[in-house]
Amino acid sequence: MDLQLDALQIEDFYNLISHSKLHPPGQDLVGPPTPLCCPVQTPQEASTRLAFHFAKQRARFLGDPTVRYMKVVDRGRSNSIISIARWHYYPQGYKFESEIHWETHDLPNSNVPVESHDQGQAPTQEQAQQIPKDFNIPLHNHILRTRDRARASWIPANEPCWILMHMVTHPSHRGKGAAGMLIQWGIEQAEKDRVPAYLEAGVMGRPIYERHGFVQVGEPLKVNLEGYGGVGTFVMCTMAYVPKWKGARREV
């Protein structure tokens, strides 16, 4: 397989939305927790979810100065995008209050955010019309707000860092090296900037990060889904990479 790592371009978002026409419903590059909060069964549902998801990502690409989107393409398949990652660089450290609005959604046709502390703008009329009808937005926001607020308990405040917030590989290309390329890119940035890198990973995804030098920090983060239309617990591993230049790793 001939894979190539490159920066995601603005025109790539339209390419990513078109995946609903090329693959079965749900086999696309929409990352968690959206698939949990908005399952799809038909091509139309998949198309609507993709359009909504990547409209938000496109807005972040254009407006968030911390973001670095990367992609892996399969040059043997017409340069099709098979994996994407969204890394962030925070030179002054991550700050929940100023960053969380990028992650959450507001309910349509309302000037009141889903949660009272959301700082994002309400969707435009066009965006509201495209919100998938079965998208459990309160559950989505609950998971991401809990995840991001918890960073204060395990990521040092006011210290520069890189954070991997989003990475997904197309199901048909998993286990072929694309994710490793995206992880390694972030590690190289952390080494160059001499700062740590952090991420939250699903339990199943933890081994690949460990192979690249990430270690678990404390206990996994457990998000109770009860009361938001969900069932059970959403578990994430909080992980850190400490640049080699620091010598002996700090205890985590």
Residue frames relative to the residue before (quaternion, step in Angstrom):
aa qw qx qy qz dx dy dz
M 1.0000 0.0000 0.0000 0.0000 0.00 0.00 0.00
D 0.2683 -0.7784 0.5554 0.1172 3.58 -0.83 1.04
L 0.0224 0.8336 -0.5471 0.0725 3.58 0.01 1.32
Q 0.0850 -0.7914 0.6048 0.0252 3.55 -1.11 0.76
L 0.2989 -0.7422 0.5803 0.1515 3.55 -1.01 0.93
D 0.1372 0.7859 -0.5906 0.1215 3.57 -0.91 0.89
A 0.5794 -0.5535 0.4568 0.3863 3.55 -1.31 0.22
L 0.4725 -0.6537 0.5103 0.2985 3.56 -1.03 0.80
Q 0.2447 -0.7710 0.5752 0.1220 3.57 -1.03 0.85
I 0.6705 -0.5242 0.3363 0.4032 3.58 -1.17 0.50
E 0.6680 0.5029 -0.3132 0.4502 3.59 0.98 -0.74
D 0.5471 0.6333 -0.3982 0.3756 3.60 1.19 -0.35
F 0.5686 0.6072 -0.3992 0.3855 3.61 1.08 -0.50
Y 0.6365 0.5067 -0.3324 0.4771 3.60 1.04 -0.67
N 0.6084 0.5458 -0.3373 0.4671 3.55 1.10 -0.70
L 0.6717 0.5090 -0.2936 0.4512 3.57 0.92 -0.91
I 0.6326 0.5264 -0.3280 0.4639 3.58 1.05 -0.73
S 0.6543 0.5476 -0.3059 0.4224 3.57 1.06 -0.76
H 0.4541 0.7021 -0.4466 0.3185 3.60 1.25 -0.16
S 0.5784 0.5950 -0.3849 0.4041 3.60 1.13 -0.48
K 0.6645 0.4935 -0.2992 0.4748 3.58 1.20 -0.46
L 0.7215 0.4643 -0.2250 0.4617 3.56 1.23 -0.46
H 0.7953 0.2451 -0.0942 0.5464 3.58 1.17 -0.60
P 0.6425 -0.5051 0.3926 0.4218 3.60 -1.22 0.29
P 0.6602 -0.5229 0.3525 0.4080 3.62 -1.14 0.54
G 0.8067 0.2668 -0.2221 0.4782 3.53 -0.87 1.01
Q 0.6343 0.4890 -0.3425 0.4912 3.59 1.20 -0.25
D 0.3984 0.6884 -0.4816 0.3680 3.52 0.36 1.33
L 0.5961 -0.5881 0.4189 0.3512 3.58 -1.27 -0.27
V 0.3172 0.7029 -0.5500 0.3207 3.56 1.00 0.89
G 0.2470 -0.8178 0.5077 0.1111 3.56 -0.58 1.15
P 0.6404 -0.5283 0.3950 0.3934 3.57 -1.27 0.33
P 0.5962 -0.1240 -0.7799 -0.1445 1.47 -2.28 1.07
T 0.3183 0.7950 -0.4846 0.1782 3.62 1.21 0.12
P 0.6601 0.5000 -0.3531 0.4355 3.68 0.78 -0.76
L 0.6303 0.5224 -0.3327 0.4681 3.60 1.10 -0.64
C 0.7413 0.4241 -0.2115 0.4753 3.55 0.96 -0.91
C 0.7917 0.1656 -0.0666 0.5842 3.57 1.22 -0.42
P 0.0352 -0.8193 0.5723 -0.0045 3.62 0.36 1.17
V 0.1757 -0.7844 0.5882 0.0887 3.56 -1.13 0.66
Q 0.1687 -0.7976 0.5743 0.0747 3.54 -1.17 0.66
T 0.7642 0.3077 -0.1704 0.5406 3.58 1.15 -0.52
P 0.6454 -0.5181 0.3782 0.4148 3.61 -1.19 0.36
Q 0.6430 0.5239 -0.3312 0.4499 3.59 1.01 -0.76
E 0.6464 0.5057 -0.3179 0.4749 3.58 0.98 -0.81
A 0.6479 0.5163 -0.3155 0.4627 3.56 0.99 -0.83
S 0.6518 0.5229 -0.3092 0.4540 3.56 0.98 -0.86
T 0.6605 0.5048 -0.3034 0.4657 3.58 0.95 -0.90
R 0.6615 0.5017 -0.3113 0.4624 3.58 0.95 -0.85
L 0.6441 0.5216 -0.3199 0.4590 3.58 0.95 -0.84
A 0.6643 0.5125 -0.3099 0.4472 3.58 0.89 -0.94
F 0.6772 0.4871 -0.2916 0.4681 3.57 0.93 -0.88
H 0.6638 0.5205 -0.2996 0.4457 3.56 0.89 -0.97
F 0.7658 0.3811 -0.2224 0.4677 3.57 0.74 -0.97
A 0.4999 0.5848 -0.4504 0.4531 3.60 1.24 -0.06
K 0.6519 0.4984 -0.3040 0.4839 3.57 1.03 -0.83
Q 0.6673 0.4975 -0.3040 0.4634 3.59 0.94 -0.87
R 0.6332 0.5302 -0.3259 0.4601 3.57 1.03 -0.78
A 0.6352 0.5183 -0.3270 0.4701 3.59 1.00 -0.81
R 0.6579 0.4982 -0.3104 0.4718 3.56 1.02 -0.75
F 0.5915 0.5677 -0.3464 0.4559 3.56 1.07 -0.75
L 0.7351 0.4312 -0.2238 0.4728 3.57 0.94 -0.91
G 0.8242 0.3328 -0.1285 0.4398 3.57 0.99 -0.77
D 0.6819 0.4788 -0.2924 0.4694 3.60 1.18 -0.40
P 0.3103 -0.7961 0.4867 0.1821 3.63 -0.36 1.16
T 0.6224 0.5631 -0.3501 0.4159 3.61 1.19 -0.29
V 0.6393 0.6199 -0.3039 0.3387 3.56 1.17 -0.58
R 0.0351 -0.7468 0.6638 0.0203 3.53 -1.22 0.72
Y 0.1233 -0.7964 0.5906 0.0416 3.58 -0.35 1.24
M 0.0545 -0.7848 0.6173 0.0099 3.52 -0.95 0.96
K 0.1494 -0.7863 0.5957 0.0677 3.56 -1.22 0.55
V 0.2031 -0.7110 0.6498 0.1763 3.51 -1.35 0.33
V 0.1191 -0.7956 0.5924 0.0430 3.55 -0.83 1.02
D 0.3681 -0.6861 0.5829 0.2322 3.52 -1.24 0.59
R 0.2727 -0.8021 0.5106 0.1467 3.57 -0.22 1.27
G 0.6170 0.5442 -0.3458 0.4512 3.57 1.23 -0.29
R 0.7339 0.3212 -0.2006 0.5638 3.56 1.33 -0.18
S 0.7016 -0.5027 0.2644 0.4303 3.55 0.67 1.16
N 0.6097 -0.5973 0.3375 0.3970 3.55 1.05 0.83
S 0.2281 0.7860 -0.5399 0.1969 3.58 1.03 0.73
I 0.4438 -0.6863 0.5134 0.2616 3.57 -1.04 0.86
I 0.0944 -0.8319 0.5464 0.0198 3.57 -0.61 1.13
S 0.8011 0.0741 -0.0418 0.5924 3.60 1.21 -0.26
I 0.0500 -0.7925 0.6077 0.0142 3.58 -1.07 0.74
A 0.0787 -0.7732 0.6272 0.0510 3.54 -1.25 0.52
R 0.1816 -0.7553 0.6182 0.1203 3.51 -1.21 0.61
W 0.0730 -0.7874 0.6118 -0.0185 3.53 -0.38 1.33
H 0.1482 -0.7759 0.6073 0.0853 3.56 -1.22 0.56
Y 0.1759 -0.7550 0.6208 0.1170 3.53 -1.13 0.73
Y 0.0782 -0.7941 0.6027 -0.0039 3.56 -0.78 1.12
P 0.2312 -0.8197 0.5072 0.1320 3.63 -0.03 1.23
Q 0.7405 0.3444 -0.2128 0.5365 3.60 1.20 -0.47
G 0.6324 -0.5138 0.3311 0.4759 3.57 1.28 0.19
Y 0.5538 -0.6111 0.4555 0.3352 3.55 -1.24 0.47
K 0.0719 -0.7917 0.6066 0.0109 3.58 -0.97 0.93
F 0.4342 -0.7467 0.4508 0.2252 3.53 -0.41 1.29
E 0.6856 0.5306 -0.3072 0.3925 3.58 0.74 -1.04
S 0.7532 0.3946 -0.2212 0.4776 3.58 0.95 -0.79
E 0.7333 0.4477 -0.2314 0.4563 3.59 1.20 -0.34
I 0.5737 0.6536 -0.3871 0.3064 3.61 1.07 -0.63
H 0.5908 0.5992 -0.3889 0.3750 3.62 1.03 -0.59
W 0.5855 0.5757 -0.3792 0.4267 3.58 1.18 -0.42
E 0.7124 0.4864 -0.2533 0.4379 3.58 1.09 -0.64
T 0.7529 0.4243 -0.2167 0.4541 3.57 0.97 -0.83
H 0.3300 -0.7125 0.5853 0.2022 3.54 -1.37 0.36
D 0.3410 -0.6922 0.5886 0.2412 3.54 -1.23 0.49
L 0.5449 -0.5937 0.4704 0.3596 3.55 -1.18 0.53
P 0.5230 -0.6485 0.4419 0.3327 3.63 -1.00 0.69
N 0.8410 0.2244 -0.1598 0.4656 3.51 -1.34 0.44
S 0.6658 0.4436 -0.3163 0.5099 3.55 1.03 0.75
N 0.3449 -0.7285 0.5528 0.2114 3.54 -1.07 0.74
V 0.6157 0.5360 -0.3347 0.4707 3.55 1.33 -0.06
P 0.4298 -0.7085 0.4885 0.2731 3.61 -0.66 1.00
V 0.6526 -0.5117 0.3911 0.3992 3.53 -1.27 0.47
E 0.7745 0.0953 -0.0550 0.6229 3.57 1.01 -0.81
S 0.6117 -0.6420 0.3221 0.3314 3.52 -0.87 1.01
H 0.7126 0.4515 -0.2719 0.4630 3.61 1.11 -0.47
D 0.4113 0.6969 -0.4955 0.3158 3.61 1.22 0.06
Q 0.1913 -0.8006 0.5609 0.0889 3.57 -0.98 0.85
G 0.4788 0.6847 -0.4315 0.3401 3.57 1.26 0.08
Q 0.5278 -0.6174 0.4756 0.3377 3.55 -1.21 0.42
A 0.5572 -0.5963 0.4517 0.3606 3.56 -1.13 0.60
P 0.5865 -0.5881 0.4119 0.3747 3.60 -1.10 0.60
T 0.5323 -0.5769 0.4963 0.3707 3.55 -1.19 0.44
Q 0.6777 -0.4761 0.3473 0.4398 3.59 -1.24 0.27
E 0.6456 0.5214 -0.3202 0.4568 3.58 0.98 -0.83
Q 0.6645 0.4933 -0.3061 0.4705 3.59 0.95 -0.85
A 0.6424 0.5390 -0.3295 0.4339 3.58 0.96 -0.87
Q 0.6480 0.5241 -0.3154 0.4538 3.56 1.02 -0.79
Q 0.7193 0.4488 -0.2452 0.4702 3.57 1.15 -0.57
I 0.4417 0.6735 -0.4812 0.3459 3.60 1.23 0.01
P 0.4828 -0.6708 0.4664 0.3154 3.63 -0.68 0.99
K 0.5264 -0.6911 0.3978 0.2950 3.55 -0.77 1.04
D 0.7483 0.3722 -0.2184 0.5038 3.61 1.07 -0.60
F 0.3774 0.7222 -0.4923 0.3061 3.59 1.23 0.35
N 0.2527 -0.7627 0.5799 0.1344 3.58 -0.64 1.15
I 0.1735 -0.8379 0.5131 0.0672 3.55 0.21 1.33
P 0.6347 0.5171 -0.3645 0.4438 3.67 0.88 -0.71
L 0.6457 0.5059 -0.3273 0.4690 3.61 0.99 -0.75
H 0.6261 0.5411 -0.3225 0.4595 3.57 0.96 -0.90
N 0.7037 0.4650 -0.2740 0.4621 3.57 0.79 -1.00
H 0.6180 0.5567 -0.3395 0.4393 3.57 1.03 -0.79
I 0.6644 0.5062 -0.3079 0.4556 3.59 0.88 -0.92
L 0.7396 0.4305 -0.2477 0.4542 3.58 0.76 -1.03
R 0.6263 0.5148 -0.3513 0.4684 3.59 1.04 -0.63
T 0.6456 0.5105 -0.3216 0.4680 3.58 0.99 -0.81
R 0.6458 0.5268 -0.3110 0.4568 3.56 0.95 -0.91
D 0.7499 0.4282 -0.2393 0.4440 3.55 0.69 -1.08
R 0.6274 0.5255 -0.3478 0.4575 3.60 1.04 -0.67
A 0.6451 0.5501 -0.3187 0.4240 3.58 1.05 -0.76
R 0.4976 0.6748 -0.4317 0.3328 3.62 1.15 -0.32
A 0.5866 0.5902 -0.3686 0.4145 3.57 1.13 -0.59
S 0.6727 0.5085 -0.2959 0.4487 3.59 1.17 -0.48
W 0.8171 0.2271 -0.1267 0.5145 3.61 1.15 -0.29
I 0.6731 0.3941 -0.2968 0.5510 3.61 1.29 -0.11
P 0.4702 -0.6947 0.4535 0.3010 3.64 -0.63 1.01
A 0.4612 -0.7045 0.4763 0.2532 3.56 -0.92 0.95
N 0.8685 0.1629 -0.1182 0.4530 3.53 -1.26 0.65
E 0.5737 0.5536 -0.4015 0.4507 3.58 1.16 0.52
P 0.5262 -0.6557 0.4272 0.3327 3.62 -0.83 0.91
C 0.1187 0.7947 -0.5853 0.1088 3.55 -1.07 0.73
W 0.3393 -0.6517 0.6252 0.2634 3.49 -1.44 0.17
I 0.0609 -0.7821 0.6190 0.0382 3.58 -1.09 0.73
L 0.2546 -0.7261 0.6203 0.1525 3.55 -0.98 0.92
M 0.0943 -0.8401 0.5340 0.0150 3.57 -0.44 1.20
H 0.8099 0.1111 -0.0211 0.5755 3.58 1.10 -0.47
M 0.2237 0.7428 -0.6155 0.1394 3.56 -0.86 0.97
V 0.1155 0.7859 -0.5981 0.1065 3.56 -0.88 0.94
T 0.1741 -0.7659 0.6141 0.0777 3.53 -1.12 0.83
H 0.5521 -0.6076 0.4446 0.3583 3.56 -1.01 0.78
P 0.5946 -0.6209 0.3720 0.3501 3.61 -0.87 0.93
S 0.6885 0.4961 -0.2939 0.4398 3.61 0.95 -0.79
H 0.7395 0.3918 -0.2205 0.5010 3.61 1.25 -0.24
R 0.4143 0.7188 -0.4743 0.2947 3.58 1.21 0.19
G 0.7846 0.3155 -0.2477 0.4728 3.54 -1.12 0.72
K 0.6296 0.5568 -0.3258 0.4330 3.59 1.25 0.24
G 0.7104 -0.5109 0.2478 0.4159 3.57 1.23 0.31
A 0.5024 0.6798 -0.4293 0.3181 3.60 1.19 -0.28
A 0.6649 0.5047 -0.3148 0.4516 3.59 0.85 -0.93
G 0.6352 0.5420 -0.3293 0.4408 3.57 0.98 -0.80
M 0.6249 0.5378 -0.3359 0.4555 3.57 1.04 -0.71
L 0.6787 0.4889 -0.2866 0.4672 3.58 0.98 -0.85
I 0.6281 0.5159 -0.3267 0.4823 3.57 1.07 -0.73
Q 0.6729 0.5124 -0.2996 0.4415 3.56 0.87 -0.95
W 0.5901 0.5640 -0.3679 0.4454 3.58 1.07 -0.67
G 0.6827 0.4847 -0.2929 0.4617 3.57 0.88 -0.91
I 0.6208 0.5382 -0.3353 0.4610 3.56 1.04 -0.75
E 0.6444 0.5222 -0.3194 0.4583 3.58 0.97 -0.82
Q 0.6371 0.5072 -0.3342 0.4745 3.60 1.03 -0.70
A 0.6468 0.5192 -0.3186 0.4589 3.58 0.98 -0.85
E 0.6503 0.5040 -0.3137 0.4741 3.57 0.99 -0.82
K 0.6576 0.5177 -0.3105 0.4507 3.56 0.92 -0.89
D 0.7465 0.3935 -0.2070 0.4951 3.58 0.96 -0.92
R 0.3443 -0.7700 0.4670 0.2654 3.56 1.35 -0.15
V 0.5333 0.5748 -0.4248 0.4525 3.53 0.93 1.01
P 0.5650 -0.5939 0.4363 0.3710 3.61 -1.17 0.40
A 0.2478 -0.7152 0.6257 0.1887 3.53 -1.38 0.25
Y 0.1225 -0.8043 0.5807 0.0282 3.55 -1.03 0.83
L 0.0606 0.7843 -0.6172 0.0195 3.55 -1.31 0.35
E 0.2690 -0.6856 0.6380 0.2250 3.51 -1.40 0.21
A 0.0677 -0.8213 0.5662 -0.0156 3.57 -0.74 1.08
G 0.5206 -0.5891 0.5085 0.3512 3.51 -1.22 0.51
V 0.6559 -0.5299 0.3558 0.4030 3.56 -1.17 0.53
M 0.6709 0.5032 -0.2994 0.4550 3.59 0.97 -0.83
G 0.7046 0.4727 -0.2665 0.4572 3.58 1.12 -0.61
R 0.4520 0.7361 -0.4258 0.2692 3.57 1.24 -0.32
P 0.6551 0.5481 -0.3536 0.3814 3.68 0.78 -0.83
I 0.6513 0.5172 -0.3491 0.4319 3.62 0.91 -0.75
Y 0.6516 0.4970 -0.3242 0.4726 3.59 1.03 -0.68
E 0.6220 0.5335 -0.3407 0.4609 3.56 1.04 -0.70
R 0.6288 0.5361 -0.3402 0.4488 3.59 1.02 -0.70
H 0.7140 0.4170 -0.2456 0.5059 3.58 1.17 -0.51
G 0.6978 -0.5239 0.2655 0.4101 3.58 1.19 0.34
F 0.5003 0.6268 -0.4510 0.3917 3.61 1.20 0.08
V 0.1441 -0.7798 0.6050 0.0721 3.57 -1.14 0.70
Q 0.5660 -0.6018 0.4506 0.3384 3.53 -1.19 0.61
V 0.1926 -0.7558 0.6167 0.1065 3.56 -1.05 0.86
G 0.8394 -0.0457 -0.0021 0.5416 3.56 -0.47 1.19
E 0.7244 -0.3947 0.3296 0.4592 3.53 -1.24 -0.60
P 0.6065 -0.5491 0.4160 0.3969 3.61 -1.15 0.51
L 0.4564 -0.6658 0.5232 0.2732 3.55 -1.18 0.65
K 0.1136 -0.8043 0.5826 0.0285 3.58 -0.75 1.05
V 0.1287 -0.7978 0.5882 0.0310 3.55 -0.69 1.16
N 0.3108 -0.7532 0.5556 0.1653 3.56 -0.62 1.15
L 0.2611 -0.8048 0.5200 0.1169 3.57 -0.66 1.14
E 0.4747 0.6787 -0.4404 0.3464 3.59 1.26 -0.18
G 0.7638 0.3491 -0.2733 0.4691 3.54 -1.03 0.81
Y 0.7241 0.3560 -0.2296 0.5443 3.57 1.30 -0.11
G 0.6471 -0.5276 0.3165 0.4502 3.55 1.21 0.39
G 0.6121 0.5409 -0.3522 0.4568 3.57 1.27 0.15
V 0.3284 -0.7244 0.5717 0.2013 3.53 -1.33 0.12
G 0.8315 0.2266 -0.1648 0.4798 3.56 -0.96 0.85
T 0.5854 -0.5740 0.4648 0.3344 3.53 -1.25 -0.63
F 0.2773 -0.7265 0.6090 0.1563 3.57 -1.08 0.84
V 0.1198 -0.8350 0.5368 0.0164 3.58 -0.47 1.22
M 0.0234 -0.7910 0.6112 -0.0144 3.56 -0.96 0.94
C 0.3415 -0.7153 0.5743 0.2047 3.56 -1.06 0.80
T 0.2591 -0.7536 0.5864 0.1450 3.58 -0.81 1.01
M 0.0024 -0.8488 0.5205 -0.0926 3.55 -0.48 1.24
A 0.1405 -0.7953 0.5882 0.0421 3.54 -1.16 0.72
Y 0.1620 -0.7315 0.6528 0.1118 3.50 -1.29 0.61
V 0.1612 -0.7864 0.5920 0.0713 3.57 -0.77 1.06
P 0.4975 -0.6863 0.4336 0.3057 3.62 -0.65 1.04
K 0.5750 -0.6267 0.4163 0.3214 3.54 -1.07 0.81
W 0.5911 0.6095 -0.3783 0.3689 3.59 1.06 -0.63
K 0.6172 0.5650 -0.3497 0.4214 3.57 1.20 -0.46
G 0.4778 -0.6730 0.4425 0.3508 3.55 1.27 -0.14
A 0.8277 -0.0601 0.0708 0.5534 3.55 -0.80 -0.97
R 0.4534 -0.6878 0.4982 0.2705 3.56 -0.89 0.96
R 0.4753 -0.6283 0.5224 0.3264 3.53 -1.17 0.63
E 0.5472 -0.5915 0.4619 0.3706 3.56 -1.20 0.42
V 0.1004 -0.8029 0.5872 0.0238 3.56 -0.98 0.92
